[in-house]
């Protein structure tokens, strides 16, 4: 929704324009164009059209009457947001795929509406291009304002300095899920819940879901299930293509494949955007001369994929792939034991953050050791000295971003310079930033501190001398590359190079015919993006491959559908 302080009384032209974009009123002609996509629904006074925490039925277009929109959290707090009347519609971006509602809508008096379910809503957006553009913009703005206003979604209870608080905040933020924080030190309701539920420090943070359910320091999967982020019906379907990985390559595949009529499922174990989604600024991507954050770029692709009907399952981890499931099908087994069936597979699982050999590293992950730099971690670094390890573009982007929050950034680099591994524009920016100090030919060897209190010191040494030194720092950021995430392909016959990246364009063992450039050694299994051997490891390259593979998918699926001679 729009900024709550201005929702009912917009001030100034700019505010009014945003308000009109967020809550447009449609004309009678526009309403008539939408009737064929919906069905008439009537509600009595006080009836709920939708409720927070319950699956949303789609988009409601108001024909007569009035609906009160309000925010209700799991602690029982209710706040009025806006009243909506004839010509206005009620939905936000989650209703493209029938996700749970984030807010409440109750009839005030008799109400007549046109209910447009998710499938028909997506059809409307495509068929009625100009009207669909206005609706899509409103759906996006409403979700953005819910996030900015902390309305809808769960309440996280604990201090911001908790490592697990940062973990859960990151998970929700990167998946575009509204939430807000309460510190028990300053909020009585939060303190009462801590006194009631917390028996040990490891129980924190608490998460209060919209339906009042209280979770103790949950895993990302447990939290997603409680919030209705993961559907339970994907295993009942047969997809044309299953994409493993929701980074730029996987999302590009989903957008182009779904827009061309293929049924698509996308799995990712953490969040859409992959490693690129954690980048605070990408400045060398075509079409964005002022730069764009990885989260914003991935968020647009995520929404676009849903618009065309792709089903995105997050967080869902692929455990194994059965390449001989029967009838020419593939079966993906997930970590929760379910099978997802598809006619073809696109491997876009990218790479996992590399964990260097540093003494005591395990004990400080999530307690001062981070593998990405977002505004959440930046708050923890405010006014402090920070150590950052790495010499690639991701490290450079993180160093520049954190320099605006931390007092000093010590950038530890194994090599003798940055020219071989970092884009020139980033090198120039680092050289021009006074509180970034590169330390070349060096490596971190150990971490010191208190396992409960967190990291306190980083021990490092020069690679050119035997002496060691320490830096006082409560936060260490590691950007030392990544290893291919291909373990789930073991036993399927997909060939890899020596480093474990997927080979493409090579024939299966014993066959001489060369397959399509992005096809693996197993017909029907394709690979794109960072996980592919020989890929350029850039966002633009990954997106290009995601688009390119769709032609190969059509070719394979077309051949597979032909009857045997």
Residue pairs with C-beta under 8 A, 6 or more apart in sequence:
1 7
1 22
1 69
1 81
1 82
1 92
1 103
1 142
1 145
1 146
1 149
1 151
2 10
2 18
2 19
2 22
2 23
2 141
2 142
2 145
3 15
3 145
3 148
3 149
4 79
4 81
4 145
4 149
4 151
6 15
6 19
7 19
7 81
7 82
8 82
10 16
10 18
10 19
18 141
21 134
21 137
21 138
21 141
22 138
22 141
22 142
22 145
23 82
23 84
23 88
23 138
24 88
24 134
24 138
25 87
25 88
26 34
26 61
26 87
26 88
26 89
26 131
27 87
28 87
30 131
31 61
31 63
31 87
31 114
33 128
33 131
34 61
34 114
34 116
34 124
34 128
34 131
35 114
37 116
37 120
37 121
37 123
37 124
38 61
38 114
38 115
38 116
38 117
38 120
39 114
39 115
40 63
40 112
40 113
40 114
40 115
41 60
41 112
41 113
41 114
41 115
42 110
42 111
42 112
42 113
43 49
43 65
43 107
43 110
43 111
43 113
44 107
44 110
45 107
45 108
45 109
45 110
46 106
46 107
47 106
47 107
47 111
48 104
48 105
48 106
48 107
49 60
49 67
49 90
49 105
49 106
49 107
49 111
49 113
50 56
50 57
50 60
50 90
50 101
50 103
50 104
50 105
51 101
51 104
51 105
52 71
52 72
52 100
52 101
52 102
52 103
52 104
52 152
52 210
52 211
53 100
53 101
53 209
53 210
53 211
53 227
53 228
54 100
54 101
55 98
55 99
55 100
55 101
55 228
56 91
56 94
56 95
56 98
56 99
56 100
56 101
57 98
57 115
57 117
58 91
58 95
58 98
58 115
58 116
58 117
58 118
58 120
58 121
59 89
59 90
59 91
59 95
59 115
59 116
59 121
59 135
60 67
60 89
60 90
60 91
60 105
60 113
60 114
60 115
60 116
61 88
61 89
61 113
61 114
61 115
61 116
62 84
62 85
62 86
62 87
62 88
62 89
62 90
62 111
62 113
63 86
63 112
63 113
63 114
64 86
64 110
64 111
64 112
65 85
65 86
65 107
65 108
65 109
65 110
65 111
65 112
65 113
66 83
66 84
66 85
66 107
66 108
66 109
66 111
67 83
67 84
67 85
67 90
67 105
67 106
67 107
67 108
67 111
68 80
68 83
68 105
68 106
68 108
69 80
69 81
69 82
69 83
69 84
69 90
69 103
69 104
69 105
70 78
70 79
70 80
70 81
70 103
70 104
70 105
70 106
71 78
71 79
71 81
71 103
71 104
71 151
71 152
72 78
72 79
72 103
72 104
72 210
73 155
73 180
73 208
73 210
74 154
74 155
74 208
74 209
74 210
74 211
74 212
74 213
74 214
75 155
75 189
75 193
75 208
76 212
78 104
79 151
81 103
81 151
83 108
84 90
84 105
89 135
89 138
90 105
91 121
91 139
91 142
92 102
92 139
92 142
92 143
92 146
93 139
93 140
93 142
93 143
93 176
93 303
93 306
94 100
94 101
94 102
94 143
95 118
95 121
95 139
96 118
96 121
96 122
96 139
96 303
96 306
96 307
97 118
97 306
97 311
97 312
98 117
98 118
99 228
99 229
100 227
100 228
102 146
102 151
102 152
102 153
102 178
102 210
103 146
103 151
103 152
116 124
119 309
122 306
122 307
122 308
122 309
124 131
124 132
124 135
125 132
125 135
125 136
125 307
126 132
126 307
126 308
136 303
136 307
140 303
143 176
143 178
145 151
146 152
146 153
146 178
147 173
147 176
147 177
147 178
149 178
150 178
150 179
150 180
151 178
151 180
152 178
152 210
153 172
153 177
153 178
153 179
153 180
153 210
153 227
154 172
154 179
154 207
154 208
154 209
154 210
154 223
154 226
154 227
155 179
155 180
155 181
155 182
155 207
155 208
156 165
156 168
156 169
156 179
156 180
156 181
156 182
156 205
156 206
156 207
157 181
157 182
157 183
157 184
157 190
157 193
157 194
157 204
157 205
157 206
157 207
157 208
158 164
158 165
158 181
158 183
158 184
158 204
158 205
158 206
159 165
159 183
159 184
159 185
160 166
160 181
160 183
160 379
160 380
161 380
161 454
162 204
162 205
163 365
163 366
163 367
163 368
163 454
164 204
164 205
164 217
164 366
165 181
165 204
165 205
166 366
166 370
166 376
166 377
166 380
167 220
167 366
168 205
168 207
168 218
168 220
168 223
169 179
169 181
169 376
170 372
170 374
170 376
171 220
171 223
171 270
171 271
171 315
172 178
172 179
172 223
173 179
173 295
173 374
173 376
174 270
174 271
174 272
174 273
174 277
174 278
174 295
174 374
175 229
175 271
175 272
175 314
176 299
176 302
177 227
177 229
182 189
182 190
183 190
184 190
184 191
184 193
184 194
185 191
193 206
193 208
193 214
194 204
194 206
197 203
197 206
197 214
197 216
198 204
198 206
198 216
201 452
202 217
203 216
203 217
204 216
204 217
205 217
206 214
206 215
206 216
206 217
207 214
207 215
207 218
207 223
207 226
208 214
208 215
209 215
209 226
209 227
210 227
213 226
215 222
215 223
215 226
218 226
220 270
220 315
221 230
221 315
221 336
224 230
224 314
224 315
229 314
229 315
230 313
230 314
230 315
230 316
231 311
231 313
234 265
234 311
234 313
234 338
234 340
235 338
235 339
235 340
235 341
237 263
237 265
237 341
238 263
238 329
238 341
238 342
238 343
239 263
239 264
239 265
239 311
239 340
239 341
239 342
239 343
240 257
240 262
240 263
240 264
240 342
240 343
240 344
240 553
240 557
241 253
241 257
241 262
241 263
241 264
241 265
241 342
241 343
241 344
241 345
241 346
241 553
241 557
242 264
242 265
242 266
242 267
242 330
242 332
242 340
242 342
242 344
242 345
242 346
243 250
243 253
243 254
243 257
243 264
243 265
243 266
243 267
243 345
243 346
243 348
244 250
244 267
244 318
244 332
244 345
244 346
244 347
244 348
244 349
244 488
245 266
245 267
245 268
245 274
245 347
245 348
245 349
245 350
245 485
245 529
245 531
246 266
246 267
246 268
246 271
246 272
246 273
246 274
246 298
246 302
246 312
246 314
246 348
247 268
247 272
247 273
247 274
247 275
247 276
247 277
247 298
247 348
247 350
247 529
247 530
247 542
248 273
248 274
248 276
248 297
248 298
248 301
248 529
248 539
248 542
248 543
248 546
249 348
249 350
249 528
249 529
249 530
249 542
249 543
249 545
249 546
250 266
250 268
250 274
250 346
250 348
250 528
250 529
250 546
251 266
251 272
251 273
251 298
251 301
251 302
251 304
251 305
251 546
252 301
252 528
252 542
252 543
252 544
252 545
252 546
252 547
253 264
253 346
253 348
253 528
253 546
253 547
253 549
253 550
254 264
254 266
254 301
254 305
254 308
254 310
254 312
254 546
255 301
255 304
255 305
255 308
255 310
255 546
256 546
256 547
256 550
257 264
257 310
257 550
257 553
258 264
258 305
258 308
258 309
258 310
259 308
260 550
260 554
262 550
262 553
262 554
262 557
263 309
264 305
264 309
264 310
264 311
265 310
265 311
265 312
265 313
265 340
265 342
266 305
266 310
266 311
266 312
266 313
267 313
267 314
267 316
267 317
267 318
267 332
267 334
267 340
268 274
268 312
268 313
268 314
268 315
268 316
269 314
269 315
269 316
269 317
269 318
270 314
270 315
271 277
271 314
271 315
272 298
272 299
272 301
272 302
272 312
272 314
273 294
273 295
273 297
273 298
273 299
273 302
274 298
274 350
274 530
275 350
275 351
275 353
275 372
275 394
275 482
275 530
276 282
276 294
276 297
276 298
276 539
276 542
277 294
277 295
277 298
278 294
278 295
278 372
278 373
278 374
279 293
279 294
279 394
279 397
280 293
280 294
280 373
280 374
280 397
280 398
280 401
281 291
281 292
281 293
281 397
281 400
281 401
282 288
282 291
282 292
282 293
282 294
282 297
282 397
282 539
283 290
283 291
283 425
284 423
284 425
284 540
285 292
285 297
285 539
285 540
286 540
288 297
294 539
295 374
297 539
302 312
305 312
306 312
316 334
316 335
316 336
317 334
317 335
318 332
318 333
318 334
318 335
318 349
318 488
319 333
319 334
319 335
319 488
320 332
320 333
320 488
320 490
320 491
320 492
321 330
321 331
321 332
321 333
321 345
321 488
321 489
321 492
321 525
322 330
322 331
322 332
322 333
322 492
323 330
323 492
323 493
323 494
323 522
323 524
323 525
325 331
325 341
328 343
328 524
328 560
329 341
329 342
329 343
330 341
330 342
330 343
330 344
330 345
330 524
330 525
331 339
331 340
331 341
331 342
332 339
332 340
332 341
332 342
332 345
333 339
334 340
343 524
343 557
343 560
344 524
344 525
344 526
344 553
344 556
344 557
345 524
345 525
345 526
346 526
346 527
346 528
346 549
346 553
347 486
347 489
347 494
347 502
347 520
347 525
347 526
347 527
347 528
347 531
347 532
348 527
348 528
348 529
348 531
348 542
348 546
349 484
349 485
349 486
349 488
349 531
350 482
350 484
350 485
350 529
350 530
350 531
351 482
351 483
351 484
351 485
351 530
351 531
352 482
352 483
352 484
352 485
353 371
353 478
353 482
354 478
354 480
354 481
354 482
354 483
355 361
355 478
356 389
356 443
356 444
356 478
356 480
358 444
358 445
358 446
358 447
359 445
359 446
359 447
359 459
360 446
360 447
360 448
361 369
361 447
363 447
363 451
364 447
364 449
364 451
364 454
364 455
364 476
367 451
367 454
367 455
368 447
368 449
368 454
368 455
368 474
368 475
368 476
369 447
369 455
369 475
369 476
369 478
370 377
370 475
370 476
370 477
370 478
371 477
371 478
371 479
372 398
372 477
373 398
373 401
373 402
373 477
377 402
377 475
377 477
378 401
378 402
378 404
378 405
378 406
379 405
380 474
380 475
381 402
381 405
381 406
381 475
382 405
382 406
383 406
383 407
384 406
384 407
384 473
384 474
384 475
385 406
385 407
385 408
385 410
385 471
385 472
385 473
386 402
386 406
386 408
386 409
386 410
386 473
386 475
386 476
386 477
387 409
387 410
387 412
387 444
387 458
387 460
387 471
387 473
387 475
387 476
387 477
388 395
388 398
388 399
388 402
388 409
388 410
388 411
388 412
388 476
388 477
388 479
389 395
389 411
389 412
389 413
389 443
389 444
389 476
389 477
389 478
389 479
389 480
390 398
390 411
390 413
390 477
390 478
390 479
390 480
390 481
391 411
391 413
391 414
391 415
391 418
391 421
391 422
392 421
392 422
392 479
392 481
393 421
393 422
393 423
393 426
394 479
395 411
395 422
395 477
395 479
396 418
396 422
396 423
396 426
396 427
396 429
396 430
397 426
398 477
398 479
399 409
399 411
399 430
399 433
399 436
400 426
400 429
400 430
400 433
400 436
402 409
402 477
403 409
403 433
403 435
403 436
406 435
406 475
407 435
408 435
408 437
409 433
409 435
409 436
409 437
410 437
410 439
410 471
410 473
411 430
411 436
411 437
411 438
411 439
412 439
412 442
412 443
412 444
412 460
413 438
413 439
413 440
413 441
413 442
414 441
414 442
414 443
414 463
415 421
415 440
415 441
416 440
416 441
417 440
418 426
418 427
418 430
418 438
419 427
430 436
430 438
439 460
441 462
441 463
441 464
442 460
442 461
442 462
442 463
443 460
443 461
443 463
444 458
444 459
444 460
444 476
445 459
445 460
445 461
445 468
446 458
446 459
447 455
447 457
447 458
447 459
447 476
448 455
448 456
448 457
448 458
448 459
448 470
449 455
449 456
449 457
449 474
450 456
454 474
455 473
455 474
455 475
455 476
456 472
456 473
456 474
457 470
457 471
457 472
457 473
458 470
458 471
458 473
458 476
459 468
459 469
459 470
460 468
460 469
460 470
460 471
461 467
461 468
461 469
482 530
483 500
484 496
484 499
484 500
484 501
484 502
484 530
484 531
485 531
486 494
486 496
486 500
486 501
486 502
486 531
489 496
489 502
492 522
492 525
493 508
493 521
493 522
494 502
494 520
494 521
494 522
494 525
494 527
495 502
495 503
495 506
495 509
495 520
495 521
496 502
496 503
496 533
497 503
497 533
499 533
501 531
501 532
501 533
501 534
501 535
502 520
502 527
502 531
502 532
502 533
503 520
503 521
503 533
504 515
504 517
504 518
504 519
504 520
504 526
504 527
504 532
504 533
504 534
505 514
505 515
505 516
505 517
505 518
505 519
506 514
506 515
506 520
506 521
507 513
507 514
507 515
507 521
508 521
508 522
508 523
509 521
515 521
515 523
516 526
516 552
516 555
516 556
517 548
517 552
518 526
518 527
518 528
518 532
518 545
518 548
518 549
518 552
519 525
519 526
519 552
519 556
520 526
520 527
523 556
524 556
524 560
526 549
526 552
526 553
528 535
528 542
528 545
528 546
528 548
528 549
529 535
529 541
529 542
529 545
529 546
530 537
530 542
532 545
535 541
535 542
535 545
